[in-house]
Amino acid sequence: MVAVVVLGLSLVGLVFKTKILDRHSPAALQVTTIPSAVVFVDGTQIGVTGAAGLVNDKLESGEHSVRLVPESTENGLTSWEGKVNLSSGVRVAISRFLGPNDAESGGEVLTLEKINSRDQAFLAVVSLPDQAVVKIDGEPRGFAPLVIEDQPPGSYEVVISSPGYQERQVTAQTIVGYKLVLDVQLPREIEGIQEASESAQIEAEVKAEMTKAETAEATEAVKPYVRVKDTPTGWLRVRQEASTDAAEVARVEPGQTFPYLDETKNGWHKIEYATDQEGWISGSYSELVKD
């Protein structure tokens, strides 16, 4: 599933299809951002993305510098800048989430490159971080950087993932005679932030495990215990180990308290989140009460 990024903004629906235009037309650029951003090409402002994105199909072929600057300066979000190679008759698509810093930002650039074949289509995936897992229509195909030759032309759901990072999902349209290149940056996973639509199933499982009686028992537990503080999402992940890379085993809510199992590691507290069920929660969103 596609993970949410910081500030609770969902990337669901931000997928693009590259599109062949008339062969005599200028080059085209499509840009979509969260939040809205001012778009500069080679230092010249060409518009604002807005809710519907921005498309400019009157650009010259060649390499161009693209800069995206958040339209609002209130939240201190970071800008993005990169280079794209535009070709006549081909649309390049840029999708970006502009977070508070580079590590928490992400997105993809989709480009088409001409190949010496009239009956084949190639698909290439480049990722940051390197060695991200690439799935096509749900099937693992390898690790980025990855080039798949003779990929039948058509539409594919490509998912790129790596431990500690949020997944990106892209709808890729391969075209005969071209190599479709997906250049993807995965945002770092931020503890306590997750796409709301993803939480429903896990939340149901947690509620089944943590009954009202268990919650009351945890609340009345003798000291020391761990209390969950407020989180941006209204819940907090419980991990199998003391790391954001570890598997999620449950979710707990602010205000709940749990028996402390006498171990703190890397800023994480070990708790009993349900009867005979142990896990770790981040000390950034919890407090250890001893006295």
C-alpha positions as CSV (number, residue, x, y, z in Angstrom):
1,M,0.0,0.0,0.0
2,V,1.0,3.6,-0.6
3,A,2.1,5.2,2.7
4,V,1.1,8.7,3.7
5,V,3.7,11.3,4.1
6,V,4.3,13.8,6.9
7,L,1.5,16.3,7.6
8,G,-1.0,13.5,6.8
9,L,-1.2,14.2,3.1
10,S,-2.1,11.2,1.0
11,L,-0.3,10.4,-2.2
12,V,-3.1,8.1,-3.4
13,G,-4.1,9.2,-6.9
14,L,-0.8,10.9,-7.7
15,V,0.0,8.5,-10.5
16,F,0.9,9.5,-14.1
17,K,0.8,8.1,-17.5
18,T,3.4,9.4,-20.0
19,K,1.7,10.3,-23.3
20,I,3.0,10.5,-26.9
21,L,2.0,13.7,-28.5
22,D,2.1,14.6,-32.2
23,R,5.6,14.0,-33.5
24,H,5.9,17.5,-34.7
25,S,4.7,19.1,-31.5
26,P,7.1,20.8,-28.9
27,A,8.1,18.9,-25.8
28,A,5.6,18.8,-22.9
29,L,6.0,18.8,-19.1
30,Q,3.3,17.7,-16.6
31,V,3.8,18.6,-12.9
32,T,1.7,17.7,-9.9
33,T,2.6,18.6,-6.3
34,I,1.4,18.3,-2.7
35,P,1.0,21.1,-1.6
36,S,0.5,23.6,-4.5
37,A,3.8,24.9,-5.8
38,V,5.2,27.5,-8.2
39,V,7.0,25.9,-11.2
40,F,10.1,27.4,-12.7
41,V,11.8,26.1,-15.8
42,D,15.3,27.4,-16.4
43,G,14.6,30.1,-13.9
44,T,11.4,31.3,-15.5
45,Q,8.1,30.9,-13.8
46,I,5.6,29.0,-16.0
47,G,2.7,28.6,-13.6
48,V,1.4,27.1,-10.4
49,T,0.4,23.4,-10.0
50,G,-2.8,24.0,-8.0
51,A,-5.2,21.1,-7.3
52,A,-5.2,19.9,-10.9
53,G,-1.5,20.1,-11.6
54,L,0.2,22.0,-14.4
55,V,0.8,21.0,-18.0
56,N,2.9,23.0,-20.5
57,D,3.1,21.5,-24.0
58,K,5.1,24.4,-25.6
59,L,8.6,23.8,-24.2
60,E,11.7,23.3,-26.3
61,S,13.4,20.0,-26.5
62,G,16.6,19.5,-24.5
63,E,17.8,19.5,-20.9
64,H,16.0,21.9,-18.6
65,S,16.3,22.8,-14.9
66,V,13.0,22.5,-13.0
67,R,12.4,24.1,-9.6
68,L,9.3,23.6,-7.5
69,V,8.7,26.1,-4.7
70,P,5.8,25.7,-2.2
71,E,3.2,28.4,-2.9
72,S,2.7,28.8,0.9
73,T,5.6,29.6,3.2
74,E,3.7,29.1,6.4
75,N,4.8,25.5,7.1
76,G,8.5,25.9,6.1
77,L,8.3,23.2,3.4
78,T,11.4,22.5,1.3
79,S,11.7,23.2,-2.4
80,W,12.7,20.7,-5.1
81,E,15.0,21.1,-8.0
82,G,16.1,18.7,-10.7
83,K,17.0,18.4,-14.4
84,V,14.8,16.8,-17.0
85,N,15.5,16.0,-20.6
86,L,12.5,16.9,-22.8
87,S,12.0,15.4,-26.3
88,S,9.7,16.6,-29.1
89,G,6.4,14.8,-29.0
90,V,6.9,13.4,-25.6
91,R,5.4,14.4,-22.2
92,V,7.6,14.2,-19.1
93,A,5.7,13.8,-15.8
94,I,6.9,15.0,-12.4
95,S,5.0,14.2,-9.2
96,R,6.4,15.5,-5.9
97,F,5.4,15.7,-2.3
98,L,7.2,18.7,-0.7
99,G,7.9,17.9,2.9
100,P,9.7,19.9,5.6
101,N,13.1,18.6,4.5
102,D,14.6,16.5,1.7
103,A,14.5,13.2,3.7
104,E,10.7,13.5,4.3
105,S,10.0,14.6,0.7
106,G,9.5,12.2,-2.3
107,G,8.1,11.6,-5.7
108,E,8.9,10.5,-9.2
109,V,9.9,11.7,-12.6
110,L,8.6,9.7,-15.6
111,T,10.4,10.1,-18.9
112,L,10.4,8.3,-22.2
113,E,13.6,7.5,-24.1
114,K,13.7,6.4,-27.8
115,I,15.2,2.9,-28.3
116,N,16.3,1.2,-31.5
117,S,13.3,-1.1,-31.8
118,R,9.9,-0.7,-33.5
119,D,8.3,-3.7,-31.7
120,Q,9.6,-3.6,-28.2
121,A,9.0,-1.5,-25.0
122,F,11.5,-1.2,-22.1
123,L,10.8,-0.3,-18.5
124,A,13.5,1.0,-16.2
125,V,13.3,1.9,-12.5
126,V,15.8,4.0,-10.5
127,S,15.3,4.6,-6.8
128,L,16.6,6.7,-3.9
129,P,17.5,4.8,-1.8
130,D,19.2,2.3,-4.0
131,Q,18.2,-1.3,-4.1
132,A,14.5,-0.7,-3.4
133,V,12.2,-3.6,-4.2
134,V,10.2,-3.2,-7.5
135,K,6.8,-4.9,-7.9
136,I,4.9,-4.9,-11.2
137,D,1.2,-5.7,-10.9
138,G,1.9,-7.2,-7.5
139,E,4.8,-9.5,-8.6
140,P,8.4,-8.8,-7.3
141,R,10.7,-8.2,-10.3
142,G,14.0,-7.2,-8.7
143,F,15.8,-4.4,-7.1
144,A,16.4,-0.9,-8.5
145,P,18.2,0.1,-10.6
146,L,16.3,-2.3,-12.8
147,V,15.8,-2.5,-16.5
148,I,13.2,-4.8,-18.0
149,E,13.6,-5.3,-21.7
150,D,10.8,-6.4,-24.0
151,Q,8.1,-5.3,-21.5
152,P,4.8,-5.7,-23.4
153,P,3.2,-2.3,-24.2
154,G,0.4,-1.4,-21.8
155,S,-0.5,0.0,-18.4
156,Y,1.2,-1.4,-15.2
157,E,1.0,-0.7,-11.5
158,V,4.6,-0.3,-10.3
159,V,5.2,-0.3,-6.5
160,I,8.6,0.7,-5.2
161,S,9.4,0.0,-1.5
162,S,12.3,-0.2,0.9
163,P,12.5,-0.8,4.7
164,G,12.2,2.5,6.7
165,Y,10.7,4.3,3.7
166,Q,7.2,4.9,2.4
167,E,6.1,3.1,-0.7
168,R,5.4,4.8,-3.9
169,Q,2.9,3.5,-6.4
170,V,3.0,4.6,-10.1
171,T,0.8,3.8,-13.0
172,A,3.3,3.2,-15.8
173,Q,2.3,3.2,-19.5
174,T,4.9,1.5,-21.7
175,I,5.0,2.3,-25.4
176,V,6.6,0.4,-28.3
177,G,9.8,2.0,-29.4
178,Y,10.5,3.7,-26.1
179,K,12.1,3.0,-22.7
180,L,9.9,4.3,-19.9
181,V,12.2,5.5,-17.0
182,L,10.8,5.8,-13.5
183,D,13.1,7.8,-11.3
184,V,11.6,7.5,-7.8
185,Q,12.6,9.0,-4.4
186,L,11.0,7.4,-1.4
187,P,10.3,9.6,1.6
188,R,11.7,8.4,5.0
189,E,9.0,6.8,7.1
190,I,8.1,9.1,10.1
191,E,7.0,7.3,13.2
192,G,3.3,8.1,14.0
193,I,2.5,9.2,10.4
194,Q,0.6,6.8,8.1
195,E,-2.0,6.9,5.4
196,A,-5.5,7.0,7.1
197,S,-6.9,4.5,4.6
198,E,-4.3,2.0,5.5
199,S,-5.1,2.1,9.2
200,A,-8.6,0.5,9.1
201,Q,-7.6,-3.1,9.0
202,I,-4.8,-2.9,11.6
203,E,-7.0,-0.7,13.9
204,A,-9.7,-3.5,13.8
205,E,-7.1,-6.1,14.8
206,V,-5.8,-3.9,17.7
207,K,-9.3,-3.4,19.0
208,A,-9.9,-7.1,18.9
209,E,-6.7,-7.7,21.0
210,M,-7.0,-4.8,23.3
211,T,-10.5,-5.1,24.8
212,K,-11.9,-2.5,27.2
213,A,-11.0,-4.7,30.1
214,E,-7.4,-4.9,29.0
215,T,-7.3,-1.2,28.6
216,A,-8.6,-0.6,32.1
217,E,-6.1,-3.1,33.5
218,A,-3.2,-1.4,31.7
219,T,-4.4,2.0,33.0
220,E,-4.5,0.8,36.6
221,A,-1.1,-1.0,36.3
222,V,1.4,-0.4,39.1
223,K,4.4,1.7,38.3
224,P,6.5,1.7,36.4
225,Y,4.4,2.0,33.3
226,V,4.5,3.8,29.9
227,R,1.9,6.3,28.9
228,V,1.2,7.1,25.2
229,K,1.3,10.8,24.4
230,D,-0.5,12.7,21.7
231,T,0.4,11.8,18.2
232,P,-0.4,13.5,14.8
233,T,-2.6,10.6,13.8
234,G,-4.3,9.8,17.1
235,W,-2.5,6.5,17.4
236,L,1.0,5.0,17.7
237,R,2.5,1.9,16.2
238,V,3.8,-0.9,18.4
239,R,6.9,-2.5,16.8
240,Q,8.3,-6.0,17.1
241,E,11.7,-4.5,17.8
242,A,13.1,-1.1,18.8
243,S,13.3,0.4,15.3
244,T,11.1,2.0,12.6
245,D,12.3,-0.8,10.3
246,A,10.8,-3.5,12.5
247,A,7.4,-5.1,11.8
248,E,4.3,-3.4,13.2
249,V,2.4,-5.7,15.6
250,A,-0.3,-3.4,17.0
251,R,-1.5,0.2,17.4
252,V,-2.2,2.1,20.7
253,E,-3.9,5.4,21.4
254,P,-2.9,8.5,23.3
255,G,-3.7,8.4,27.0
256,Q,-3.4,4.7,27.3
257,T,-0.9,3.2,29.7
258,F,0.9,-0.1,29.5
259,P,3.1,-2.2,31.9
260,Y,6.8,-1.3,31.4
261,L,8.9,-4.4,30.8
262,D,12.1,-2.9,32.3
263,E,13.9,-2.3,29.0
264,T,14.6,0.9,27.0
265,K,16.6,0.8,23.8
266,N,17.5,3.5,21.3
267,G,14.8,5.7,22.8
268,W,12.1,3.0,22.6
269,H,10.2,1.5,25.5
270,K,9.3,-2.2,25.8
271,I,5.7,-2.7,26.9
272,E,3.0,-5.3,27.3
273,Y,0.4,-3.9,24.9
274,A,-2.0,-6.9,25.5
275,T,-2.1,-10.0,27.6
276,D,1.2,-11.8,27.1
277,Q,1.9,-9.6,24.0
278,E,5.2,-7.6,24.1
279,G,6.3,-4.8,21.8
280,W,8.2,-1.5,21.5
281,I,6.9,2.0,21.2
282,S,8.8,5.2,20.4
283,G,9.9,7.4,23.3
284,S,9.2,10.4,21.1
285,Y,5.4,9.7,21.6
286,S,5.4,8.1,25.0
287,E,6.7,8.7,28.5
288,L,8.0,6.3,31.1
289,V,6.4,6.8,34.6
290,K,8.4,5.4,37.4
291,D,7.3,7.4,40.5
